[in-house]
Amino acid sequence: MAQKKTSFDWQDRVGNPAQVGGIETSVLDNGLGKGTRIAWINTGSGLRYKVVIDRALDIVDTFHNQHSLAWLSHAGATAPRPDANEGIEWLWPFGGGLLTTCGLSHVGGPENDESGRRGLHGRISNTPAEVESVVQPDLRTGKLDMSITAVVKEYRVFGPTLQLRRTISSTLGQPAIRIHDVVTNMGNTPTPHMLLYHCNYGWPLVDEGTQILWKGAWRSRGMDMDNAIFNDKNDFHTCRKPLEAHRGGGEACGFIDVAADKSGHCTIGLYNQKLGLAVATRYKKTQFPCMANWQHWGPGEYVTGLEPGTNFPIGQSAARKQKKLIHLAPGKSRTYDLEIRVLTKDADIDAFLKTAGQ
């Protein structure tokens, strides 16, 4: 009986693995991102994405076949702004994208207290990474995994002294992104630590009628514009059409206590029935006990964010008062893992809807 052919029957057909997929590094040479190092990762499954090495290995452009999954700000991939840590300066170089890292010691709005002055969402996303390795898939040996690993340093004399070692990996033929982070206190005194993954989804995945999927308890962030969407009478699990009320700074944010499954994992994501396309995100509840759902339906600025975090984006000061602020002891580390997977098969989508749907 003849053996069934697979998409990876490459022998005598492929000489260069890049014909199938892999990682390509380069430098942007124009616009707001001029001089910025990036890596394009092609999974060979229809999923491809851009990692910005000079911005903490954050992920910006992300596509599955012809469909964009991520929301991009008007700026898109920008050069890092290490000085963007005052007030809301963070918003100027904010490119959106599939993943913008917030932290490592502060997540939330700008604040000033006895522990210091902190700008919106911390410094880490505006910090260049030091690449340790780029591992390509090897068809000849059957090793289909690929990865990029780098170290990002949030250092200051007298502290805080935090280090993020990040590995982003994928596997040839699989439409999934894996993020593995280790945050270590390299200093000699305890250091506050907060981390949030600002995952930003856009059109055409996000469209009127797209389902926003998670199970668990919720509450509004509390401002009037939050309460206008996150209330008992409103279906905040369904994406809306562009709203006039969300022009400019109009938005809404809900704080979600996502229910974990028997293995301790949370599953959240989006499903666009018209496209037959879903994106599922999975992580450990113990690592990310909090999740924020950002909804900004501005005309021409249309996005929803699903944001797992160690804390809600309330800032270091409020987390300290609530006695929920993490302090890393000297030499101690915390590990975080996140998987983002694209689903197109009916059986996979049905299983996702059962896990995360209402």
C-alpha positions in Angstrom: 0.0 0.0 0.0 1.4 3.4 -1.0 2.3 5.7 1.9 0.1 8.8 2.1 1.9 12.0 1.1 2.1 14.9 3.5 2.9 18.6 3.2 6.4 17.7 4.6 7.3 15.1 2.0 10.2 17.4 1.1 12.8 14.9 0.0 14.1 15.7 -3.5 11.7 18.6 -3.7 13.1 21.2 -1.3 16.8 22.2 -0.9 16.4 25.4 1.2 14.2 25.1 4.3 13.2 28.8 3.9 11.0 27.6 0.9 8.8 26.0 3.6 9.2 28.5 6.5 11.6 29.8 9.1 12.9 33.1 10.6 14.3 36.0 8.6 15.9 38.9 10.4 16.2 42.4 8.9 16.3 46.1 9.7 13.5 48.6 8.7 14.9 51.4 6.6 12.1 53.9 6.4 9.5 55.9 8.4 9.0 55.7 12.2 10.7 52.3 12.4 13.8 53.3 10.6 16.9 51.4 11.9 14.7 49.0 14.0 15.6 45.3 14.0 12.8 42.9 13.2 12.4 39.1 12.6 9.7 37.7 10.3 8.6 34.3 11.3 6.8 32.1 8.7 5.3 28.9 10.1 4.5 27.4 6.7 0.9 27.0 7.9 -0.5 30.3 6.7 0.5 32.0 9.9 3.3 34.6 9.7 4.2 37.3 12.1 6.7 40.2 12.7 8.8 40.3 15.9 10.3 43.7 16.7 13.7 42.8 18.3 14.3 46.4 19.3 11.0 46.5 21.2 11.4 43.7 23.7 10.6 41.0 21.1 7.0 42.3 20.9 4.9 41.0 17.9 3.3 43.6 15.5 2.0 42.5 12.1 0.3 39.1 12.2 -1.4 37.3 9.3 -3.2 34.0 8.6 -3.3 33.5 4.9 -4.9 36.7 3.5 -6.4 37.8 6.9 -4.8 40.2 9.3 -5.3 39.2 12.9 -3.7 42.1 14.7 -4.7 45.7 15.1 -2.0 48.2 14.0 -2.0 51.8 15.2 -1.4 54.6 12.7 2.3 54.4 13.6 2.7 50.6 13.2 6.2 49.2 14.0 8.2 52.1 15.5 11.7 52.6 16.8 11.9 52.2 20.6 11.5 55.4 22.8 13.4 54.7 26.0 12.4 58.2 27.2 8.6 57.4 26.8 8.1 56.8 30.5 6.5 60.1 31.6 2.7 60.6 31.7 1.1 59.1 28.6 4.2 59.4 26.3 3.9 55.6 25.9 1.0 56.1 23.5 3.2 57.9 20.9 5.4 54.9 19.9 2.6 52.4 20.6 2.2 50.4 17.4 -0.6 48.1 18.6 0.2 44.7 17.2 -0.5 41.2 18.4 1.6 41.6 21.6 2.8 44.7 23.3 4.5 43.9 26.7 3.6 46.1 29.6 5.8 46.1 32.8 8.1 44.9 34.2 7.5 46.8 37.4 4.4 48.9 36.5 1.2 48.2 34.5 -1.5 50.9 34.4 -1.8 54.7 34.1 0.8 57.3 35.0 1.3 57.8 38.8 3.6 59.5 41.3 3.9 58.3 44.9 6.4 57.8 47.6 7.9 54.9 45.6 8.6 57.0 42.6 7.1 58.4 39.4 5.9 56.0 36.7 4.6 56.5 33.2 1.8 54.6 31.4 2.5 50.8 31.2 6.2 50.9 32.2 9.4 50.9 30.2 9.9 47.4 28.8 8.2 47.7 25.4 10.5 50.6 24.6 13.7 48.6 25.4 15.8 46.9 22.7 16.6 43.2 23.2 19.9 41.4 23.1 19.5 38.4 20.8 20.9 35.2 22.3 19.9 32.8 19.5 17.9 32.2 16.3 17.1 28.6 15.8 15.9 27.6 12.3 13.8 24.4 11.5 15.9 21.6 10.1 14.0 19.5 7.6 16.9 17.0 7.2 16.8 16.0 10.8 13.0 16.4 11.2 13.3 19.2 13.7 10.4 21.4 12.8 10.6 23.9 15.7 12.0 27.4 15.2 12.6 30.1 17.8 14.2 33.4 18.7 15.5 34.1 22.2 16.7 37.4 23.6 17.3 39.2 26.9 15.7 42.5 27.7 17.0 44.5 30.6 15.2 47.0 32.8 18.1 48.2 34.7 18.8 51.2 36.9 21.6 51.9 39.4 20.1 51.4 42.9 17.2 49.4 41.2 14.9 48.3 40.0 17.1 45.7 38.2 14.9 43.3 36.3 15.7 41.1 33.3 13.3 39.5 30.9 14.5 36.5 28.9 12.0 35.8 26.2 11.7 32.9 23.7 9.2 33.1 20.9 8.7 29.8 19.0 6.6 28.1 16.4 6.6 24.8 14.6 6.5 24.3 10.8 3.0 23.4 9.7 1.3 24.5 12.9 -0.5 27.9 13.1 0.5 28.7 16.6 2.8 31.1 18.5 4.4 30.2 21.9 5.8 32.8 24.2 8.0 31.7 27.1 9.2 34.5 29.5 11.4 34.4 32.6 11.6 37.6 34.6 14.5 37.7 37.1 15.5 40.2 39.8 19.2 40.8 39.1 19.5 43.3 41.9 20.3 42.9 45.6 17.0 44.2 47.0 13.3 43.1 46.6 11.8 44.7 43.5 8.1 45.3 42.6 7.0 43.3 39.5 4.0 43.6 37.2 3.5 42.1 33.8 0.7 42.3 31.2 0.4 41.1 27.6 -1.4 43.8 25.7 -2.8 41.5 22.8 -4.5 43.7 20.2 -6.8 42.2 17.6 -8.2 44.0 14.5 -10.1 43.7 11.3 -11.0 41.5 9.5 -10.8 39.0 12.4 -12.5 41.7 14.6 -15.7 42.8 12.9 -19.3 43.5 13.8 -20.6 40.2 15.1 -17.2 38.6 16.0 -17.5 36.8 19.3 -15.2 37.7 22.2 -14.8 34.5 24.2 -14.0 34.0 27.8 -15.8 32.5 30.8 -15.6 33.9 34.3 -16.6 36.7 36.6 -16.3 40.3 35.4 -16.6 43.9 36.4 -16.4 47.2 34.7 -13.2 49.2 35.2 -15.6 51.8 36.7 -15.5 54.9 34.5 -18.7 56.0 32.8 -17.5 54.9 29.3 -16.6 51.5 30.7 -20.0 51.1 32.4 -21.7 52.0 29.1 -20.5 48.7 27.6 -19.7 46.5 30.6 -23.2 46.2 32.2 -25.7 43.5 32.8 -28.0 44.7 30.0 -25.3 44.8 27.3 -23.8 42.0 25.1 -20.1 42.9 25.6 -19.1 39.5 24.2 -20.0 40.6 20.7 -17.9 43.1 18.7 -19.8 46.2 17.6 -19.7 48.3 14.5 -17.6 51.5 14.7 -19.0 53.9 17.3 -19.1 57.7 17.2 -18.8 57.7 21.0 -15.4 56.0 20.6 -13.8 58.7 18.5 -10.7 60.1 20.1 -10.3 58.6 23.6 -13.6 56.8 23.8 -13.1 53.2 25.0 -14.3 50.7 27.5 -12.4 48.2 29.7 -13.7 45.2 31.7 -11.7 43.3 34.3 -12.2 39.6 34.0 -11.5 36.8 36.4 -11.2 34.0 33.8 -12.3 30.6 34.9 -9.6 27.9 34.6 -10.1 24.3 33.4 -9.2 21.2 35.4 -5.6 21.5 34.4 -5.4 25.1 35.7 -5.4 26.7 32.2 -7.5 29.6 30.9 -8.6 29.8 27.3 -9.8 33.1 25.8 -10.0 34.4 22.2 -12.1 35.5 19.3 -14.3 33.8 16.7 -15.4 35.3 13.4 -18.1 33.0 12.0 -18.2 34.8 8.6 -14.5 34.0 8.0 -14.6 30.6 9.7 -11.6 31.8 11.7 -10.9 31.8 15.4 -7.9 32.7 17.5 -7.5 31.0 20.9 -5.1 32.0 23.6 -4.2 29.7 26.4 -2.2 30.3 29.6 -1.9 29.2 33.3 -4.2 30.9 35.8 -1.5 30.9 38.4 0.8 32.9 36.2 -1.9 35.3 35.0 -4.8 35.6 37.4 -6.2 38.7 35.8 -7.4 39.6 32.3 -8.5 42.9 30.9 -10.8 43.2 27.9 -10.2 46.5 26.1 -12.9 47.6 23.6 -12.2 50.7 21.4 -14.6 50.8 18.5 -13.4 54.2 17.1 -14.0 54.8 13.4 -10.7 54.1 11.7 -9.3 53.0 15.0 -11.1 49.7 15.6 -9.7 47.2 18.1 -10.3 44.9 21.0 -7.6 43.7 23.4 -7.4 40.6 25.5 -4.8 41.2 28.1 -3.7 38.5 30.5 -1.7 40.0 33.4 -0.3 39.4 36.9 -2.6 42.3 37.9 -5.3 44.3 36.3 -3.9 47.5 34.8 -4.4 49.5 37.9 -0.9 50.7 38.5 1.8 49.8 41.1 0.4 52.1 43.7 -3.2 50.6 43.8 -1.8 47.1 43.6 0.4 47.8 46.7 -2.6 49.2 48.6 -4.6 46.1 47.7 -1.7 43.9 48.9 -1.6 42.3 45.4 1.8 43.7 44.2 4.4 41.1 43.6 7.9 41.6 45.0 10.7 39.6 43.5 13.5 38.8 46.0 17.1 39.2 44.8 18.0 36.4 42.4 14.4 35.1 42.2 12.5 34.5 38.9 8.9 34.1 37.7 8.0 32.2 34.6 5.2 32.9 32.1 3.9 30.9 29.1 1.3 31.9 26.6 0.1 30.2 23.4 -1.8 31.9 20.6 -3.3 29.4 18.1 -5.3 30.0 14.9 -8.3 27.7 14.4 -10.0 27.0 11.0 -11.3 23.4 11.3 -14.9 23.0 12.5 -14.0 20.5 15.1 -11.3 22.7 16.6 -13.6 25.7 16.6 -16.4 23.8 18.2 -14.1 22.5 21.0 -12.9 26.1 21.6 -16.5 27.4 21.8 -17.3 24.8 24.4 -14.3 25.7 26.4 -14.5 29.5 26.2 -18.0 30.4 24.8 -21.0 31.6 26.7 
